[in-house]
Amino acid sequence: MDGMGLSQADAARRLNVSRSVVQRLWDQYQSEDSVSRRPVPGRPRATTPAEDRFLALSARRRRTTTVPQLVADHFQASGRRISATTVRNRLHNAATMGFCAVHRRVRFTMESDSGRLLIWREQRTRYHQSNTVERHSYRGGGILVWAGISLGGHTDLHVFHGGTVTGLRYRDEILDPYVRPYAAAIGNDFILMDDNARPHRARIVEEDLEDHGLERMEWPARSRDLNPIEHLWDYLGREVAALNPPPRSLYELKQSILCVWSSLPIPVSNNLINSMGNRCRQCIQVRGGHIPY
């Protein structure tokens, strides 16, 4: 620095570093004739920066891949073995990716698919399109139920006994005994909201609604995140799963569901219904994408 005519303070200002950094580098140059980074003591890293990028890219491209699969991919690409712990550490350090500890759960069937998968994703990206896989399946078995909710109340819960739910069954078992009396109690402000399941859209159902002057809300297909009762099914499933002892047969499951539903706190359903305005606004903001509900 003396040869350049700069003081340590001038050099620090030009390099935008502290004066102590300049002093340390100058002392190192005087003693070692070099300012290269000294070797760091300790065990060398198991992977190179290029290998770290390879692991992160592999996890992003195949978000459902597992740690053992990534270990095998690294060995195939580099010929060197690394531990599962190393892979996890690299992925947690690369773009703050985390492993979402969610799992597949089995519940009673209510026209809902509650399956969840393990994926790698960056933090705060849970609802990004690339991290969400839509599945639309209607499985048999279990117990199929129906219920309706409104502000300040709800219908009784109906259990379908055997067979497929057709438009005729939907009319005879749901519309006539539940929906029509409930609509009469509410009055002219009643609007029926249901999904686009085939029985709900059968001609016999459409004719029955028209004959009795019941208005139905138009609703996009496969929009469970916008349907408040879907989240009530989730609440119901958690309550049943928390019972001690848990139901051990379909009969016990049926009785448990009916018991939990009969004691459903009205504020739970009210809060879900009151959230609809915010749900719709968020859905519009993401142009119909997934929302955190």
C-alpha positions, 0 to 999 in steps of 0.5 A, spaced: 500 500 500 505 504 501 507 503 493 500 505 491 500 511 496 494 509 500 493 509 507 490 503 510 484 508 511 483 510 504 484 502 502 478 501 506 474 506 504 475 504 496 474 497 498 468 498 502 471 494 508 473 495 515 480 498 516 481 492 521 480 487 515 485 491 511 490 491 517 489 483 517 490 482 510 496 487 510 499 483 516 498 476 512 501 479 506 507 481 510 508 475 513 506 470 508 507 474 501 500 472 500 493 474 502 489 467 499 484 464 504 488 460 509 486 452 509 480 451 514 481 446 519 477 440 520 473 435 516 473 437 508 466 437 506 463 431 503 460 435 497 462 440 492 458 446 490 457 443 483 454 437 487 450 441 492 447 444 486 445 437 483 442 435 489 437 441 489 436 441 482 434 434 483 429 435 488 426 441 485 425 437 478 422 431 482 419 434 488 416 427 491 423 424 491 426 421 497 433 422 501 435 415 499 433 416 492 437 422 492 443 418 495 443 413 489 442 419 484 449 422 487 453 416 487 451 414 480 453 421 477 459 422 481 461 415 483 462 417 490 457 415 496 455 420 501 450 419 507 443 421 508 444 426 513 449 430 508 443 430 503 438 433 508 443 438 510 445 440 503 437 441 501 436 445 507 441 449 506 440 450 498 434 455 497 432 454 504 428 447 502 424 443 507 421 436 507 414 437 508 412 432 514 405 430 511 402 424 510 396 420 507 391 419 512 385 414 512 378 417 514 371 415 513 369 417 505 365 423 504 366 425 497 373 428 499 380 425 497 384 427 504 391 424 501 397 428 502 404 426 499 411 428 502 415 433 497 421 438 497 419 445 497 422 452 498 419 455 505 413 459 504 411 456 497 406 451 500 400 453 495 404 454 489 402 450 483 408 446 482 407 444 489 400 442 489 397 436 485 390 435 484 387 428 485 379 427 484 377 420 486 371 417 489 373 411 493 368 406 495 368 403 502 367 406 509 361 411 510 358 416 506 355 421 509 351 428 507 349 434 511 348 441 510 350 448 514 348 455 514 349 461 518 346 459 525 345 452 524 346 445 520 341 440 518 342 433 521 347 428 518 345 423 513 348 416 513 347 413 506 346 405 507 349 401 501 349 402 494 351 408 489 348 415 490 344 416 484 340 422 482 334 419 485 337 417 492 339 424 492 332 427 491 329 422 495 334 421 501 336 428 501 332 434 498 325 431 500 327 430 507 332 435 509 333 441 504 326 442 502 324 443 510 330 447 511 329 452 506 322 453 508 325 455 515 330 460 512 325 463 507 326 467 501 333 468 502 335 460 501 340 458 496 342 451 495 350 450 494 353 443 492 358 441 488 358 438 481 357 431 483 353 427 478 348 425 482 347 433 484 346 434 477 342 429 474 335 431 471 331 428 476 334 433 481 334 439 477 327 438 475 325 437 483 329 443 485 325 447 479 318 444 481 319 447 488 322 453 487 329 452 490 335 456 487 342 453 486 348 457 486 353 456 480 359 453 483 366 451 479 367 444 478 373 441 483 373 447 488 373 444 494 378 449 497 372 454 496 367 450 499 366 451 507 363 444 508 369 441 506 373 444 512 367 441 516 369 434 514 376 435 516 374 438 523 369 432 523 374 427 522 379 430 527 374 429 532 372 422 531 380 420 530 381 423 537 376 419 540 378 414 546 377 408 545 377 410 537 371 406 533 373 399 531 368 397 526 363 401 521 357 401 526 362 404 531 364 409 526 357 411 524 355 412 531 361 416 533 360 421 527 353 422 528 355 423 536 360 428 534 356 432 529 350 432 534 355 436 538 358 441 533 359 448 535 355 453 531 361 458 531 365 452 528 361 452 522 359 460 522 367 461 522 367 457 516 362 460 512 364 467 514 371 466 511 368 465 504 368 472 502 376 472 503 377 465 500 373 468 494 378 474 494 384 470 494 382 465 489 381 471 484 388 474 486 391 467 484 387 467 478 383 460 480 390 457 483 390 454 490 389 458 496 391 457 504 384 454 506 
